[in-house]
Amino acid sequence: MDRQKLAELTSSTGALIVGIGIGVYLAAPLGGLALWFVLVGVALHGWGMFDRHRELVAATETPPLWWRALYALCWVGLAALLVYALVYSK
């Protein structure tokens, strides 16, 4: 099981780096769509977080305090990013 988790982590990290590279190449041509990418990304990530939280709560009586704190912190960060993107978009 540990080997499988390491493989998934390595694969995900590689996908992240590839995504960053593609973003660097396409930054100028897609610059006008940045707000839409942020909105779609926030919506997808937010749904995934919500769904994972719901699954964890259903599987256990109460998620650990550290997990609830990170969950709340992530939502605050997403809200701040969304406000920033809306205020400073062109």
Beta strands, then each sheet from edge to edge (+ up, - down):
end
